[in-house]
Structures are given as structure tokens and as C-alpha cells.
């Protein structure tokens, strides 16, 4: 079968390009460095390691933002240990109280709405990251990878909100290789992915496919322009999985686009009023 996992990547060039990008972004913005949310997962850990390689530990800050109702203690421990090993400044903010305050204040809060409540957690974290960035003149450095961005597997204006996205052109399976090449511990590099937005949430179970299946489909469909039929035939991945992945790419396009506007003048600040998520 043709499927290549991960898709081909020059890792030495990727590290050089990403670190150069990080240095350029900080210099261009006139900021002191970057801040990112460190979850103990492979994406944020790899991003933190690359940021330190690019900028030095003194210019990298991390916030640990667990929710005791959804964040496993081992994730917090992994994040703490990594921050210490990288030598970066870290601040812990337990968001449980903030979440409960919002839930109490909003008369329309629904404790059974797991997706909406999970997105609330992600947006609380975004608020804290941007507040910290404003106080310390830093860029918010996002950790979303290419697989998540193409699938729309992130919270709009939550973990998807950032000033820069160093891993946005690196697939999930490639991030794992990159993590190992950067010397991150296997317990992080190989950790199953989860946004931890509700108890027991696991990315691959929610997506209905493993990243070893997802990444070849994304690579072949998005980058090489192959059809669903071609991908099924050449990779042996089940048609229903290939179709589901492709549907996600199109259905979540709105997350990758700026908000559409209604143009009423000759000179517009954005795109015409087009619904980018309308598939037909």
C-alpha cells in the first residue's frame, strides 16, 4: 500500500525554518518573546522546545492551565517537568474556579453541553494567555499542528487563537518524529492526543481514525490533489474513514478563514459576504 506515515519531511530543514520563523516573528513584532500554554502533550511540548532553541529559555514563558475536572495529573506533572528541564519561566493557573464562575454567571449554562463547555475551557485559556502576553509584551505562540488545522480539530478563538503558529505546516505524525529528534521524553512524544476538554476525551476516538490513517489522507487529498477513490485504492484505508476525513476538511474551512463581512462600499477591510462553509 502507498500510505506513508508520516508524510515525507526534511526534519533538519523544518527545525531550521521554524526556529528562524520564531526569531523573525519576535523581532518583527518588537516583543520580548513568546508565551504558550503548556499542556504536557506532544504539540505544546514540541513548540516549547523549538521556541527555546530559537529564542533562548529567558524569552519563552509557559502557562500551565489545567482544569481539575478534566486534566489528568500526569499531564500536569509532564508539563511541570518539561518546563523545568527547558529552563523556562512557568506559571500555573488552575482554571476550575474561573470556569465555575462563568457557569454560575451565565443563566443559559447547560452542564450537559459537553462540546460547548469544552470550548469554554479552551477560550478561558486563550483569555489568560493573551492577558499574560499583554502584561509582559509577548506574542501568543499557538501549538496547533497541520492535521488539527486541516480537520478543524480545535476551538475557534480558543486554542486556535494565536499570534503565530510554528507547527501549522507539520502533520501530527511528523510532530512526534520532531519531538523525538529534539530529545523530548517518549512519554510525551508518544502520548495519545487529547484536548482534555471533557473527561475521557481522546482525539483519535473522537475523530474515528488514527493519525497514522488521517495524515496520509490529508497529505494525498490536500497536497497532492488525489481523489477519494484513488486514496482508498492506493492506501487500503476504509472508504468511510477517508470520506469522513475529507468531509471534515471542507466542513471546517470556516475556522481557517477570517469572518466574512457584508461589503457596502468600494473599499473593504475583508472578504465579500461569502459563507465559506457552504459546500454546495
N, C-alpha and C positions, 0 to 999 in steps of 0.2 A: 504494500500500500504506500501511497505517496506522502501521507501526512508526516510532516517534520515538526517535532516538538523538542525544544522551542523552535520557532521560525529562525532563519539564519540572521545572525547579527555579529558584527565586528565589535567584540566587547571592549577591547583596548581603545578603539576609536570612540565608542559610546561613553566610556568613562572620561576620556579627554574632552569630548564635546560637551558633556553635561557639566563638568566642573568649570569649563571655560564659560559656558552659558550662565552659571550661577555667579561667577565673578563679574561678568558683564552686567547682569541684571542689578546687582547691588551697586556697582559703580554708576550705572546709568541713572538709577533712581536717587542717588545721593543718600542712601540709607546706611545704617551702621551694620547691617547684617540681615539674618533671617530668623523667623520663629516658625516652628511647625508643631503640630500635635503628634506626639509620640505614643503610639498605642501598644507597642510590643509586637506588631505584625510586620510582615516582610516589607511591605511598601514603605511605611513610615520609617522603619529602621534603615532601609537602604538609602532613602532620601537623606536621612540624618548623616549617615556615613559619607555620602557624596558631598554634602554641604560642608562637613568638617574638612574633607580632603581639599575642597575648593577654597574655603574661606578661613580655615583655622577654627579651632574649638571656641575661641573667645568671641567669635562673631556669629555663633549659632546658639540659639535658645530653643528649648523644647518645653512644651506644656504637656503634662500628663493629666488627662481629663476623664477619669473613669466615672462610671455610674455604678454604685454598689449593687444595683438591682440587675445589671446586665453584663458587667465586665468581670471576667474571671480573675481571681487573684494572681494566677500565673502570668497573665498578660501584664498586669501592673508590675510584678516582680521583674519580668523580662525587660520592660521599658526602663525601670529604675536602674537595673544592672547595665543596660546598654548606655544610658546617659552617663553613668559613672565611668564606664570604660572609654567613652569618647571624650570625656572631659568637658562636656558642655554644661551650660547653666540650665538647670531644670526646675520647674515649679509645678507642684501638684495642686490641682483644684478638683475636689470631689463634686460632681455636678448634680448629685441626687437632690440636694436641697433646692437648687435652682429649678430643676425640673418640677419638683413638687410645688414650688411657689407658683410657677406658671400654670400648672394643673389646677391649683386651688383658685387662682385669679380668673381663669377663663371659664365662664359659665357653660360653655359649649364643650368642655373637655370630655372625652369619651375614653375611659380606661381600656375598652375592648378594641380600640382602633390601633392595632399594633404597628402598622406601617406609618400612619400619621404620627404616632407617638415616637417611633424610632427616628423619623425625620426631625422631630422636635429636638431630640437629643443631639443630632448632628448639627442643628442650627444653633443650639446653645453653645456648642464647642466653637463654632465659627465666630460667634459674638465675642467669646473670651479671647480667641486668637487675635482678632482684629483690635480689640481693646488693648491687649498687651502690645501689639505691634505699634499702635498709635502712641502709647506711653513711651515706648523705647526706640521709636523711629526705625522700625524694622519692616521688611517685606514678609508677608504671609506666604510660606512655601507649602504648596499642596503636595500630596503624596499619591494622587490617583494615577494609575497606570493606563496604558493604551487599551488593554482589554476592558477595564471598567468604563473608560470614557466612551468607547465604541458601543458597548452594551447599554450604556446609560445606567450602570450599576453603581450609583452614588446618589446622594441627596442634593438636589438643586438648591443652591445657596446654602448648602451645609458643608459637607466635606468636598463638594465640587467648587466651593468658593475659595479662590486663592489669587495672589498676585502673580505667581509663577508656578509652573508645573513641570519640574525637571524630568519626571518619568512618563510624561504623556505620550512619548513615542517608543515606549518599551512595553512589550506584552508581559503579562503576569508570569508566564513560564520563563521568560528572559530575565525578569526581575529576580527570580530565585537563583538563577545562574550568577547574575551580577552580585547578589548578596554573598554568595559563597566565594566569589573571586575577591570581594572586598574584605573577606575574613570574618563575616558575621557568623555567630554560632548556628549550628544546624537546627537547634530548637526554634530559632527564628526563621532561618532560610526555608525550612521545610514545614513551617506551621500552616495548618489548613486555614484558608482565608475566611474571615468573618468580619462584617462591620460592627458586630456586637450591639446592634440597635434594639434588640429584644432578646430575652433569654433563649438560648439554644440556637440562635440564628447561625447558619453556616452557608457560605456563599454558593458552593457547588450544589448543595441540596436545593437551594432556592432557585438556582439557575437551571437545574435539570440536566447538567452536563459537567464534566470535569474540565479544568483549564487545559488539560492535555488534549481534549477534544475541541474546546472553544477556540483556542489560539490558532490552530491550523485553519479552522473555518473562517475566522476573521481575516487571517492573512491571505487566504486564497480568494475570498469573496471581495474584500475591500481593496487590497493592494494589487492583486493580480487580475481582478475582474472576472473570476470564474463563476459559472452558473451553479445553482443548487444541484442540478443533475450531475454536472461534472464533478463537483466536490464529493457527492455521495459515492459515485462510481470509483473515484481515484483514492479516496481515503478509507472507505468502508465504515464511516461514521453513519449511524442510523439517520434516515431521512428526517424523521420527526425532530431530531436534535438539531440538524443543520437548519431546517426551516425555522425552528424556534429561535435560534441564534440570529439568523438573518432578520426575522421579524423584530427582534429587539433593537437591532442596529437602526432600522427605519423608524420604529415607533418612538424611540427616544432621541431622535435627531434634535428635537426642540431643546433638549438640555445642553446641546453643544452650540446653540445659536443664541445671539443676543435677542432680547424681547422684540417682537415685531411691533412696528408703530403704524399709525394711520397718517399717511402723508397728506398735508393740506397746503403746502407751499412748494415753491420751486426748489428751495434748498432744505434738505432734510438731514437730520442728525443720525438717521438709521435706515433700515430697510423699509421698503413698502409693506403695507399690511398684507402679509402672506402667512398662512398657517403652515409652518414647516413640518408639522407632524401629521398633516393631511396626506395620506398615502394614495389617494385616488379620487 
